[in-house]
Amino acid sequence: MSKFKWGIIGTGGIARAFATDIALLSDHVIAGVGSRDLEKSESFVKSIPGAKAYGSYEELINDPHIDAIYVATPHPSHKENVIAALNAKKPVLCEKPFAVNASEAKEMVAAAKANDVALMEAMWARFLPHYAKIREIVASGVLGNITTVHADHGQRLADQKIPRLVEPSFAGGALLDLGIYPISFAHMILGIPQSITSTAIFTDKGVDAQSSMILNYANGAQAVLNTTMIVQTPCTAVIAGLNGYLEVNRTFYNPTSMRLTFFDGTVTEYPSDYKGHGLREQAVEFARVVKSGVKESPILRWEDTIAIMEIMDTVRSQIGLKYPFEN
């Protein structure tokens, strides 16, 4: 059986993590890595047997031996990189956040439709086994009417001077890089909110250091979400219904354990014995999508990705976060 051959655009930390996790799969392989700096791609592939280094993104996406492209460049480059690959008829798995705003996301989806090529956001948490179990528990109705979702994602990163987080020109800030995790989680459980209330604390460079959001839903439910790059937080999540609540332990968007506590005191534990980072699960699903001939995954549809970007657009509008390259 032939292996599914991945080409990676970008040579940063998330690209390396993806390549490392892919190595745990027997039927997937990193076949090529593209960078605008050939030395960087050559250095990257030294630890990947058989992988080819490319000195440009164009060379990589036009290689007929590559089955799909994983885009792992900074946020503002996603739209350009994704559309270039789609126009070359290459299926694309694009890192989160999918784009900088919903307008860009819609352009990317339009390019996938125009080229009849598969496209998916690499919101890797959505494809993990414990997220599948969460969806199963929620769908079963055992929690009863769900009224409350809590989720936080905080890491002490602001004082580490990481350009993609602190620079406005890189679409920096806590919201797009970290906040997307609790927002995507709330969307998975409760869908599209009816209204949003947001507040933020800004850095001296003008990006959000911390943002807090309350999402209100038509059925009376609320999602209370927080993201910060100033301090480390528990990074846990809770889904509460009339009959009980599900606690997702640290770190909720990583492979982790969970606990279901019912109103009568009954507790069910869901331990985790997952091996590896967890980035490979999205690759497995995307390969399935590509091979099946469909263009999007039911686990994270294009409309879901756009809806999540629209939520973040609303939050940014409310807190006054605009990037210098946006119109």
N, C-alpha and C positions, 0 to 999 in steps of 0.2 A: 504494500500500500504506500503510495507516494505521500510525502510529508507536506504539510501546508507551509508555504514559504513566505515569511514575513520580511518586509523591508521597513526599517525604522528611519524616520526623518527626525533628526535631533540627537544630541549626544550627552544630554544632561543626566541628572540623577534619576529621574523617573524612567528615562529610556533604559538606563542600566538596570534598574529594578525590574522592568518589564522583561528584558532579555534574560536576566537571572531566573525569573519565575518560569519563563517559557521553556527553559532548559529542563524543567521537571516533567515536561510532556514528551511522550515518545513519538507523537505524530505531528509535531510542530517544530519549526526550525527558524532561527534568524538567518536569513540568506544574504541580507545586505543592510548596510547602514550608510545614510547619506548626510553629508555636512557641507557647508560652504567652505570649510577648511579641511582639505584632504588629510592633513596630519591628525586632526581630531577623530575623523572616522577610522583612519588606520589604527590609531591607538585604541579606539573602542573595540574593534573586531579582533584584536590580538588574543583575547580570551574566549573568542567564539569560533570554534573550528569550522572551517568552510565558508564563513561569512565574508562577503566582499565589501570593500570600502569604496565609496563614491565621493568624488570631490564636488558634487552638486546634487541638489534635490532632483533636478530634471533627469539626470542620468539614472537615478534610482527608480523614479516612477515610470520611466520608459523602458525599463528592463522587462522583457516579456516573461522571464522566469519567476518574477515576483508575483505572488498570489494576492497579497493585500498590503496596504501601507498603514503603519502605526505612526500617527503624528504626535510628536512629543516636544514641540517647540514652544517658546513663550506664548502666552495667551493672544497677544495682538497679531501673531503670525498665523494663527490657526486657519482663518478664513482663506487666506492666500494659498497656503500649503494644501489644504483640503480640496479646494476647487481645482487647483492645478492637477492634483492626482486624479480627481473624478473626471476631469476633461481628458485625461490619459486612459480613461476606462478602468482605473484601478479602484477596487473597493477600499474604503477608508475607515479605520478606527481612530477617532480623534480624542486626545486627552481632554479631561475636564479642567476648567469649564470649557464647554464645547466652543464657545465664542466669547467675545467681549460683551455683546448685547444681542437681543432677540432679532434685530434687523439683520445682523451678520448670520445668525443661525438660520434664518429663513432663506438667505441667499445660498447657503451651503446645502440645505435640503433641496432647494430648487435645482441646483447643479446635479445633485444625485438623481433627481427625477428626470432631468433633461438627458442625462447620460445613461440612464437605466442601470445604475450601479449601486451596490450596497453601501450604506453609511451608518455609523453608530457612534454615539458618544461613549468614551471610555470612562464612564462613571462606574468603576470596577466594583464598588460595594454592592451595587444592585444585583450582581451576578454571583455573589458569594452564597454558600450553602445556608448560612444562618439567616440571610435576607429572604431566601426562598422559604425557610421555615416560618419567618415572621409573616410573610404574605399568606402562608397556609393557615396560621393561627388566626389572623385577622379575618380571612375569608370564611373560616369555620363558624364565626359568630360567638365563640365561647366567651369572649370578653364582654359581650353585650354591646350596647350602644356606646361607641367610642366618642368621648368628649374632649380628651386632653392628650396632646403629644408634647413632650419635653425633649429637647436635644441640644447639646452644646459641643462646640469644637474649639478648644483653645490650646495654642502652643506658644511657648516663649520663643519668638522668632524676630520680633521687631528690632531688638538690640543686636542682631547678628548681621545686619546690613546686607541681606540677600537682595540683589537687585529686583528679581521678579516679584518680591513682596513689598519693597519699600519705594520703588520708583513709579511715578505716575505714567511714564512712557512705556512701562511694561504692564500696565493695567494692574498695578500693585494694590495692596490692601488685604485685609482679612476676608472680606466678603466673597470675592470671586475664587480665591484659592482655598480657603478653609470653610467659609460659610455655606458653600454649595453642598457640603455633606449633610448638615442638618436640614437645609431647605429641600434637597432631593429626598431625604428620608420622610419629611412631613408630606411632601407631594405623593410619595408612594402610598402612604396610609390614608391621607385625607383628600388628595386631589388638588384642584385649583381653588384658592381662597377667594372669598367674596370681597374682603378688604384686608389691608395690611397697615400696621402701625410700626414705624421704625425710628430708631435713634442711634447715634454713633459718636464715637470719640475719634478725632483725627490726629495723624502724625504731623510733624512740622513740615513734611513734604506734601501734605494735602491728600493723603489716602486714608481710608478708615483703619484705625488700629483696633477698634472694637465696635461691633454692631449688634444690636439686640432687636428682635422682631417679634411681634404678635400677629399671627395669621388667623383671621376669623373666617369661618365657613358657614354656608347657608343653613346647614343642619344644626347650628349652634355650637359646634366644636371649635376649639382653639389649638393652635400650635405655638408654643412659647420657645423661641430659638435664640441662641447666643453664639457669637463667634468672636474670637479675640486672638491677636498675635502678640499681645503684651505679656500674658501669663499662660502657664499650663493649667488646664481645667480637667475635670474628671473624664470628659469626652464620653458621656453615657447618654442613653436615650430611654424614654419611658413612653409606653402606649397604655393609656388608662381608659377602661370602659366600666359600665355599671356593674359588671360581674367580677371584675378583677383587673390586674395590670401586668404588663410584660416589661421587665427590666432588661435592657441590653447592656452588658457590662463594658468596661473600658477595653479596647477602644471600639465604640459601637460600629464604626464603619470598616473595621478590620475583622478578620475571622476571630470570633470571641464566643463566650458562653452567655447564656440567658437564663432568666428565671420567670416563671409564670405563677403569680400569687392570686388566688381567688378570694372573694369577699368572705368566704367561710374559713379562711386560713390555710386551705390546701395549697401546697407549693409543689410545682413541677420544675425540676432542673433540666437545663439543656446544656450539657458540657460541650467543650470544643476540643477536638484532637486534630485540627487542621494543620497541615504541614506546608510551609512556604509562605510567601507574602500574600498571595491571593489575586495577583494581577492576571494570572493565566486563565481564570474562569471566563473573563470577558472575551479572551482570545478564542477559547473553545466555542463559545456561543456565536461569535462573529463568523468563525469558519463554518459553523453549521448553517448560518444565514446565507453565506456566500455559496456554499455547495448546494443548498436547497433551491436556489434561484430567486428567493424572496429578497427584498431590498432593505428590510428593517426587522429588528427583533421585537417580539411582543413584550419582552421584559422591560425594554426602554425604547419606546416608539419615538419617531421624529416629533410628534405632537407633544410628547412628554418633555423632551429636551427643550423645545421652544417655550413651553409653558414655564419651565424652571427658569429659563433665561428671562422671561417676562416678569416673573416674581422678583428676580434680582434687579431688573431695570426699574421696577417700582420702588424697591428699597433704595437704590442709588438716587433716584429722583427725590425721594423724601429726605434723605440725609445730605443731599447736595454733593454727591461724588460723581465728577465728570472727568474723563481722561483727555489729555491735550490733543490727541489725534481724532477725537470724535467731533462730528459736525455739530 
